Structures are given as C-alpha cells and as structure tokens.
Amino acid sequence: MLNLYTMFHCNLAFSSIPREHFPLVVERCYAPLLGLAESGIPVAIEMTAWTLKEVNTIDPYFIERLRALWDEGRCEFIGSGYSQSIFPLVPTDVNRWNLELGNKYYLDLLGRRPNIALVNEQTFSRGLVDLYKEAGYEAIIMDWNNSFQHNRYPLRYKYLPQRAAGLSTEVEIIWSHSIAFQKFQRCVHGEISEAEYFEYLFSHAPKDGDEERGFTAYSNDAEVFGYRPGGEPTAADEYARMAGLLRKAAEDPRVRLTTPGRMLESLRGREGAGNLVRLESVETPVVCKKQEKYNPLRWAASGRDSIHVNTECHRVYDNLKALIRQGALEKESIEDFKEVLCDLWGSDYRTNTIDEKYAWFQNRLGWLKMETERLLGNHQHRTPLLAWVYGGNPVSPALALSGEEGRADGASTGAEGRSEVRSSESELRISTPGVVAEFMPNKGYAIKSLVFPSVSNAPLLGTLPHGHYEDMRLGADYFSGHMIHTSREGKQTTDLGRSHVEVKEEREKVVVLIKSPLDIGVLWKRYDISKTEPEVGISYRLKVNGLAASSLRAGIFTLVPSSFDRESLWFETVNGGPGPERFILGGHSLAHEEPVSQGVSASSCLGATEGWLRIGDRDKAVEISTDKSRLYTVPMLRYTELPGEDSFFLRV
C-alpha cells in the first residue's frame, strides 16, 4: 500500500504577492484546501504564524473552519515558526525566537501547537534538529532528493520515516520529494498529461502487495494553484482538477490518501524505518530543495540587495542583544522587537521582492534600527568588511583601528612587542612575535606566506605558485588576501597589479595600507598585523564607478597543504543551530564557488551565523571571522584531494 500525503505551504509573505491580493489568495488558494478536507480528501496545511495572523484578519471564519477540521481529524496543521526565514543563515537566538513566537500564535489562534514542522524552504543544517526539538516538535518534513544526493542511503529509506541526527538529539523525518511535487504541479497546470503523471506516481507503489510505503503527492506552495503569484486568478479551476487527480489516485487499490502525521504513525516501527541518518553532508552542510540553482546563496548574497538587508538585520540584532544585556527594555518591548526582527529576517524580502513589499520592509527595518540605536545611545562608527585570520586557540579580537602611529622602516620595539619590516621590489616581510607575514608587491600585496610561530613554524596560509601541483586542473597561481570581481559576461577584475603601499607602526600592531586602482574603481586594503597574538586583520574598502549584476569575492585564503595533516583535516562553523557543526574533509570534494549558470554565480555556501569558520587538523586550527553587522558575508569552500601527489587543494 502506498500511503500518499499532500501538504500545502501557505505563505502570504510570498515575494511577488501584493498586499491587495491577500483576500484573493485566501479565497482562491487557501479556502479550497478546506473544501478538499470537507469533501473527504485528507490534506495537510502549513502556515507561518505571520500568515495565520493575516488570514485571521482577512477571514476569521477560515480560522474557525481550519481549527474545527483539525480537531475532527479531517485535515492536519503543520507548523514552521513565526516567519519563513532561512534558519541556517540566521543567528541561533533569532531562530529560537521565531519558533517560540510561532508556537505562541498557533496556540492563541488554533487552540494547540502542531508537533510536525516544515523546514523553511527545505533549507536544513544539522543544528536545527536541536532547535526544533527544543521547541516541542516531534518530526520535521524535509526534502529527500538533496539529502540523498551526497549521503546515498538505501533507496527503501525514501518510503519510510527515518530519524535525523542533530548536535545532541534527533528528530523523526517525513520525506518531501522535489521531483514528486514538481510532477504534481505540472499535471495540475496541464503541462503533462494525467497518464504521464500516474505512470510516475505508481512507479513508487510497492511491488509486494503487503508492503507499506509512504510518499508525497505534493509538498509545496498553495499559491501556484488557482492564482499565479504577482498575477491574477487562473481561468481554469485548478483545485477542481487537483481534487479529480487525488480522487482518481485513491481509486487505485494500491493507494491510501493520508496526512503526514497519520503516515508517520502507521509506518513508524516498520522494518526499514527509524534509521538514524544525516541529512547534511561534507559537500553540502546546508541542504536545500529542488535543483542546484535553488541554493542558500539566493537569500544570503543575491536577490534584491540581500547583502545590505542582512547586514542591517545583524546590526539590529546586535543592538537588541545589547539592550537585553543592559536590562534597558521592558519584557513587552523585548517581545515586540523580537517579533519585528523575526519578520524582517523573512526569506521573501531577499528574492524577487516587489516594490511595495520592499518599501514596507525598508520602513520597518529603518524604524527598528533607529529605535534600538536611540535606546542604546551609541552610534558606533563601522568599517565595511573585516576578515580576521588567526591560528591556535582563537579568541575573537578587539578592533583597534587607531593608536600611536609611526613609520615602520626598520626594526622597532613597542610596549607590546618587537617588529621588523623588510621591503624590496619583490617582497614585503613583516615579522613580530605573533606573526611573520610576507606580501607580494607585484601582486597587489597579496599574502605570499603567513606564519603564526606559536602555532606552527610552517606557513598555514599563502600563495601556491603556478606549477605547485602536477594536476593541470590546478595549473594556476592561487593567491590569498586578494579580491575578485566577475561581471555577468565573465570578465574578471582583481587587485593583483601594482599598488601603492604605506607601512605604519602602532603600539600593538603593524599596519599595511594598500591602494589599488582597478577598472571598476579603487580598492583600499588594510592589513593589521598583531605584535603579540597569532592574528592578522584584513579590511577592504571599495569605491566603484557603478556595477551591474556581478559577483564580488573578498577574504580569499588558500591553505598551504604541506603544513596540514591531510588525514585529519576538518572544518567547522555554526549554521543557525546551538553549536558548531564539524565536518571531516577526507575522501570528499567541495566546490561551493562554482557557478551553476550564467545567472547563478555559485552552487552553495556555509551559514557561518556566528561569523566564523575554523579549519584545522589534529593539532592546530586557523579561524577566519567576519563581523556580519559591518558587512554581511558567507564563506564558500573549495576542496580537492590529490592522492597521487599526497596533497590537497583547500581554499576559502
């Protein structure tokens, strides 16, 4: 028997649905779902609490019907949180607030809290398991296809609930299926025939009549039926067509229509169910749904000015945390600010957002930023982008961008340590007790070699020259510390040319200031080299003449493979959860920075929601950290093993 469930994701925050269409969407897209349940077709409905509140304002009777149908067991309500935000890209505290607020409004409006959650946009990281369990969820709905891609579970796992491993706990999984919901959607839209659809659907039916399987007919947006986001109602009654399709499926003796929760109950404990699996992988620590063009970078660093939007949200988050620490807010004000911030972190403000929604969003964000800064009474000066690189047992460095300054043109002894500067046409070398750094004057003062003596006598980061590898796939120079701009047409601009440099001696560090003229503008780059700690700061300030759609990458670091033990090599970061997620690199290959198409410039990224990424082996580590409230960035990794050369290539 094939236990077939449908789950409809209802989202009035959809980037291309104007507010004036909300009543139309409720009438054309959401109300028919209740009609399906009332006619005897089991359905599951998922809404964020934000959408549930909006629907209640538009049509309170809808909420009454939904509540009654759920109580009667004729439909099932699935939760997700207050707003549809991409949890692996959002700070842990904000994710907790999101889930807590969702539960509060679900209880207020529906009388109880759901125990199954839809993972927002099917974008998952391991740490989220702990947050869902903490919020009281017993199971999550998550995409099979992209979880399977790099984990390759036995195929029979697809038809049974399993258990997803978190950091310190686990949660049951109900599988959604990207191909299945796209097939169903195409059939309802008339793009493929019923015969073609049923041929696909029944290919998942068990061959043995006694075998019990679970599968999804549909697990995606409700707004694409009876309406087109950003458009008008469809001429055809697509919900009537959908009902006909589901009834026809139910007529087959191999099929039983059900809901996710009932399917979980009926299949839990069967042979092949309940295996502990990982949904993430070394290749994709942040798993997403559908094809490769739908990856976390669409909300992180692209869309409609996502970089700026995410920077400002982090800034407000830092302000709110400071206010809470200082006890400067009443409990009611804290809850109000949390609710607004969770809303502002919604995914739909970061894609193809229509002007009306974007203006409303900017007004809300501006108000929250000004209000939190007013309450703090602290308008700190902020620099654009700061990437700190350090080794050993890292402690987040304090910023010290001013101090006693003097020209460093030899050796000097400061109160905090001794430094030595040597300069020639081919090399700039700066040596302190904490760092030995070599730069390449003819390559924009890219980092040639970076040694942290207290960690290792060998350089951990630097430049690998042309010919370093025998493998011709890596037959190029690989620098560190530079910047790469790539236009949509593929033209690259870097700062790897002749540049002006100035070296200054300060009390606690040596500062290297570089000015590089570029085709697209001017880049000012600054290295802050600590005299006492294994620590280097790098900041970039770019003035451009005007850029069209393009890719800009900075904070690029190449690891020196001979300085690390390949067998024990690992990386770790926090991806929205309550702790670090560590991944062992051996035997794997990563290429997050590779473009998917001309319009999609990369294939994946890490969330790094605490602002840091660590790479290390059994006895040492390097940490690269940024302040996301100064300029929001996400790291991408490239890793290739070269067993024939007993080496590897690893770049951030």
N, C-alpha and C positions, 0 to 999 in steps of 0.2 A: 504494500500500500504506500502511495506517495502522499504524505501529509503536506499539503500545499498552502502556504500562508501568503497574504497580501498585507503590506504595511505602507501607509501613505504619509509622507512627510509634508506637513502644512507649515508654511513659512511666509507670513505677510511681510517680513523684512526683505524678501527677495529683491535683489538689487534693482531690477527693472520693472517693478510693480509700483506705480504711483499711489499715493495715499487715497486719491479719489476713486481708485479702482478697488479698494479694500472690500466695500459691501458687495461689489460684483463678484469678486473672487470667493467670498464666503457663500454667496448664492450659487454660483456656477461650479465651484470646485469642492467646497467643503460640505455643504448641505447634502449633495448627492451621496457622499460617503455614508452618512447616517441613513439615507434611503436604502443603500445596499444592505446595511446591517438589519434594518427593519424588515426588509424583504427576505431575510433568512440567509444572506451571504455573509459569512464571518469576515470582518475586516479589523485591522489594527490602525489606529490613528496616532501619529506623533506630532506634538506641537511643543515649541518652547513656551515657557510661561509668558514671555512677552507677547507672542502671537495669541495665546489663550486669553490674555487680558484684552487685547484689541478685539478679538472676536466677541468677547462678552460685552464690550461697549457697543458693538455694531448690532449684535443679535443675541440677547441674553437667553432666548428660547433655545438657541443652538446648544448652549452650555447645558441647559436642563435636559435636552434630549440625549446629549453625549453622556452626561452623568447617569441617566436612567439606563441607557443601553449598556454601559459598562457594568453597572450594578446587576443588571439582568443577565450578564454574560453573553450578550449578543454582539458586542464589539469589545475591543481591548484598547486601553490607552497606554501609550509608550512615552516615557519622559526623555529629557535631554538636558535640561537646565533652564536658566532664565533667558539667555540669548544664545544664538548659534555662533559661538566663537570657536576658533581652531585651537583647541586646548594645547597641542604640542608646541604652539608658537606663543603661548600666553603664560605669564608668571603663575606659579603654583597657587599663591594666595587668591588671585583673581578667579582661577578655576574653582577653588573651594567656594568662594562667594557665589559664583554662578550656579553651582549645584545646590547650595543651601537656599538661595533665593527661589530657584525653580521649585524645590520641594515645598517651600512656604506657600507659593501661589497655587500649586497643584492642590494642596490640602485645602486652601481657602475656597477655591472655585469648584473643585470636583469632589471634595469630601475625603479624599485619600491620596496617597502618593503612589505612583507607579513603582514597580520593582524591576522593570526592564528598561534599559536606556538605549537609545540610538546614539552611537558615537557620531558627533557632529561632523558632517561632510565626510564621514567614514575615514577620518584622518586620526591615526592612532599612534601612541607611543606607550612603552611598557609601564611607565609610571602612572598612567591614567587609571590602570586597573585598581591601584590603591585608593585613588580619589573616588571612583565610582562605588567601591565597597564601603568606604568611609561615609558616603552619602546615603547608604542604605540600599543600593541597587544589588540585585542578586545575579543579574545577567545583562550582557550587552549584545547589541546587534552590530556585526562588523563584516566587512567585505571579505569573501572567500578568495577571490581571484588574486588580489595583490598580496594577501598574506601567504598564499600558496606559492607564489611566483619564486621566492627565494628559499622557502622552507621545505617545499616538496613533501608534505605529509602524504600518507597513504590516501588514495582517492576516495576510499569509503568514508573518510572523516568528513567529507563535504556534506553528507546526508544525515549527519548526526550531531547533536550538540557536543561541544568539547569544552575544555577549561583553558582560559588564557592566563599565562603566568604574568604576575606583576613584580614589583620590587620585593614585597614581603607578604603578598597574599595572592589570591587567584579569583577569577570570576568566570561564570559559565558564558559560553558564546553561542549565540544563534546566528547562523551564517546568512548574510545577504549575498547577492551574486550580481556583479556588474553586467555580465552578458545577459542574464535572465531578465533583469528589469529593462534593459535596452530592447530586447526582443519583444517583450510585452508592450512597451510603449510604441514601438514601430508598428505592431499589429493594430493597436487601437487607433493609431494615426493613419492607418491604411497604407503604410509603406511596404509592409509584407503581408502575404495572404494568411488566412486562418490555417490553411493546410500547412504552410511553411512553419508557422508558429507552433502548431501542435506536434509536428514532426520533431521540433527541437525540444518541446516540453516533455514529451513522452520518452525521449531518449534518456531522461533522468529517472524514469519509472523503474522500479525493481524488476529484475527478470524472474526472480523467485516470488511466487505469489504470497508467501508467508513473511517475506522480508518487509520491515517497516523503515521507510526513509522519510526525511524531511527536506523540503526545498521551498524556494520562494518564487511566486509568480511575479510579484512586484514589490520593490522596497526603495522607492524614491519619491520625487516631488509630486504632490497632488495638483499643483497649479498648471501643469502641462496638459491637463485634460479639460476640455470644455472652454479653454482660455489659453492664450499664449502670452506669457509674461512680457509686458511692455506693449501688448496689442489689445485685441478685442475678443469677445466671445467667438467661438468657432461656430460655423453653420451647422455642422453635424453634432448630434447629441452623443458625445464620446463616452459619457458614463453609461448610456443605454447600450452602446456597443461593448463596453467593458463588462457590464453585467451579463450580456449574452455570452461573451467569451468565457467568463468564470462558470456560468451555469453549464455550458457545453463541456468544460473540463470536468465538472463534478458528475456529469452523467457517465463518465468513463469509470468502470468498476475499479480501476487501479488508483483512483484519486479520491482523497478526502479533503475538502476545504476546511481550513482551521485558522487559528491565530498563532502568533509566535509563542505566547505563554502556554497555550494548550499543547502545541507541538513539543515544547520543551518538556512538559510534564509527561507526555506519552512516550517520548524517546529516551528520557533520562534513565540511565541504568542499563540500557540495552548493550549488547555486545558491540564493541567498537566505539561506544560513546564515552564521554568523560575523560578523555586523554588530556594530560597537561601539555599544552603546546605554547610556542611563542609566535605571536603574530608579526612582530617586527623581525628584522634581520640585520646583519652587519651591513649589507648593501643598502637597505632602506630602514634605518632606525625610526623614521617617521613614515608610516604606511598611509597611502591614500587610496581613493577609489578610482575606478574606470581606467582609461588609457593614460599613458605616461605624460601627456600634456597637462593632465589634471594632477599637479603635484604641489607640495606645500608652498613653493615659491610664488604661486599666484596670489596668495594672501600676504606673504611676507614682504616681497620686494618688487612687486609689479602692480597690476591693477591701476586704479586711479589714485596715484600718489601715495601708495601704501607705505613707502619709506617714511614720509613725513607724518602720516597718520599714526603709524606705530611708534614713532619717536615721541610724539606728543602724548600718546596714551601711557607710555612708560614714564614720561615726566610727571604726569598727573598721578600715576600710581606711586611714584617715589614721594610726591608731596603728601598724598593721603597716608602712606605708611608713617611719615614723619609726624603728621598731625596726630595719628593714633598713638604713637610712642610718647608724644608730649602730653597726651591727655587733653588736647585742645578742643575736642569735639564732644558734643552730647551723643549718646547712643543712637538717637533718632537721626541725627545729621550723618553719622558714620554710615548707617544703613542706606540713607538716601544717596550718598556719594557712591557707595559700592554699587548700588543698582544702576546709576547712570554710567559708571565706568564699565560695568559688565555689558551694558547695551552698546557703548561706544566701541567695545572690542569685537562687535559682531562681524562675521565674515563678509556680509553683503555690502559693507561700506568699503571693501577693499578689492572689489572686482569692477564690473561694468556698471557702476552706480549712476543712476540718472541724476540730473542736475538738482531736482527738487530735494531728493533724499540727501544728496551730498551737502547742499546748503544747510539743511536742517542739522545734519551731523556736525558740520563745522561750527555752527552756532552753539550747539550743546557742548562740544569739546572746548571751544573758546571760553564759555562760561565756567565750566568746571576747572579749567586750568587757572583762570584769573581768580576764581573764588578760593581755590586751595593755596595759591601763591599769596593772596591777600591775607588769609588766615595765618600762613607761615610768617608773613612779613619778611620774606627772604627772596630777593630776586638775584640768584647767583648767575654770574657770567658763565656761559657754557661754550666750549670749543666744539667744532664739528664732529670729528671722529678720532677716537683714541684707541689704539690697539696696543695693549701691553703684552710683552713676551718675557717670560721668566721661567727659570728651572728650579729644581729642588723641591722643597716643601713650600709651595707658594702661599703668600698672604696678599690679599688684594691691596695694591699700592695706593698710597695717597697721592693726590695731584699736587705738585709743587712747581708751577709754571713760572714762578718769579723768585728772585733771591739775589744774592750777591753775584754780580757778573764781572767777568774779566776775560780778556782774550787769552785763549789757551794755545800758545805756540811753542810749548816745550813741556817740561815736567813741572808739576806744582804739587804742593801739599796743602790740602784744605783741612778744616776741622774734622771732617767726616771720612777722609781717606785720601790716598795719593792717586794722581792720574798722570798719564804720559800720552802725548799726542805726537804722532809721526805722520808727515804728509809728503807725498811725491806725486808725480803726474799719473802714476799707475795705481796708487793705493793711498788710502787714509786709514791709519791704525790708531785706535784709542784703547788704552789699557788702564783699568782700575782694578782694585782688589776684588770687585764684584763681577766685572765683565771685561772681556777682551773682544773688541769688535773691529772688523776690517770692512772697509767700504770701497766701492769701485767708482772712481771719479768719471771714467769714460762711459759709465752706465747709470748716470743719474744718481750716483752714490747708493746704488743697491747694495744689500748686505752680501759681502763675499764670504764672511765667516763670523759666527757668533759663538763665543766660548764663555761658559759660566764656570770658573775654576773650582768653586765649592761643590759643583755638581759633577763635572767631568772635565778632563783636560783636553778632550777632543771637541771640535765644533759640533753643536747639535743642529744648528740651522745655518743656511747659507746658500751659495750658488753652486750648482753642478754644471760644469762647462760642457760644451759640445764635445761628444766623444767619451763622456763619462761611462755611458752604457754601450754594450755591444749591440743591443736590440735597437734596430733602426726606428721602431715606433717611438723611441725616446731620443732620437738623434737631433737634439736641440740644446740650447742653453736654458737652464732653469734657475731663475733668479729668486731673490727674497726681498721683501720690503717695498716692492715697486707697485705701480698701478697700471691697469689695462682697461682701456675703453674700446668697445667694439660697436660700430654702427650697425644698423639693421642690414645694410648691404654687405657687411663683413669686413669693413676697413678697420684696422686696429691702430690705436694710438697708445703709446706708452711714455713713461718718463725716463726711458733708458738711453737718453742722449746726454750731451754736455750740459752741465748745470752750474750755477753759481753756488758756492758754499761759504759758510761762515761758522767757525767753531768758537764756542764761548765756555768759559769755566765758571761754574757756580759752586756754591758751598757743598751741596750734596750730590752733584752730578755734572757731567759734561754734556753740553747741548750742541748738536749739529743742525744747522739751519740750511736748507737747500731750496733754491728757486729754479724751477724748470719751465721754460717756455714750451708750450705744446701747440699743435694745430688747432685744438679745440679751446685753448685758453692758457691759463697759467696755473701751475701747481706749486704750492709751498709745502714742503715736507720737513718734519722736525723729528730728530732722534733725541731722547733723553736717556743718557747712559748713567746708571747709578754708580756711585763710587764704592758703596758698601754692600749692596744687595745684588743677587743674581737676577737683574731686572733691567729691561730696556723698554722705554715708551716710544711709540711712533704715532705721530698725528699727521693728518692730511688736511690741507685747505685748498680747495679747487675753485677757481673762478673761471666760468665757461662763457663762451660767446653765444650760447644757445644750442640746446641739444634736442634732436628728435628722439623717437623711440630707440633705445640703445641699451647696452649692458655696461655697467661700470663696476670694476672689481678692484678692491684695495685690501691691504692687510694680507698680502700673499706671502706665504712662508713655505720653503722647501726644506724638508728634513735631510740631514746628511746620513745616508743609510749605514755607512761604516761605523757610526757612533752608537747605533742601537742594536739590540739583540732581536733579530727577526722572529725567532720562535716565540718570544713572549710579548710581542708588540701589541698595544691596545690603545683605544681612545675611549673617552667618557665625557658626558655632559648631562645636563638636566634638560629634559624635553617636556616641560609643563607639569611634571609629577613631583612627588615629595622628596626625591633624592636622585643621585646620579645613576645613569644607565651606562654600564661598561660593555664594550664590545672587543673581542679578540680578533685581530686582523688576519692571522694566519690562515691561508687557504682561500681567501676571499679576494674580490676585486671590486673597487668602488670608482665611480666616475660621475659624481654629482654635477660637475660643471659642464658636462657635455650637452650641447643643445639638442632639443627634440625636433625642432623645425626652425624655419627662418624667423617665426614669430614667437617661439618658446625657447628662451636662451639657455635653459639648464633643466636637468631632469630630477633633481632632488636637493635637499638641504637638511641641516640639523636645526632643531628649535633653539638650543642653547639659551633657554629662557632666563637663566641666571647670569648670562653674559660671558660665560667662559667655556672653553674646550680644553681638555687635557689629553696629551699624547705621551705615552711612556712605554717602558719595558719593565723587567723585573726589578730594576734598581734605580731608575731615575724617571723623571717626567718633565715635560715642558707644558706650561699653561699659556694660552692666548686668551686674553679677555678684552671685552669692549664695554663701554657704558651705553646701553641702548637708549637712555634718556638724552644722550647727546647726539647720537645718530644711530638709528636702528639698523642693525646688520644681522645676517645669519651666515654661519660658516658652511662651506661645502668642502668635501674631501675627495681627493683622487688617490687611489692606492692600487699599485700593480706589483705583483710578485715576479721576480726574475730568477727562478730556481737554478737555471743553467749558469747564472753569474753569482749565485749565492747572495742575492741582493734584492732590493725592492725600490720602488719609487713612491714617495708619500708627500703630498702637498696639501696645504690648507689654503 
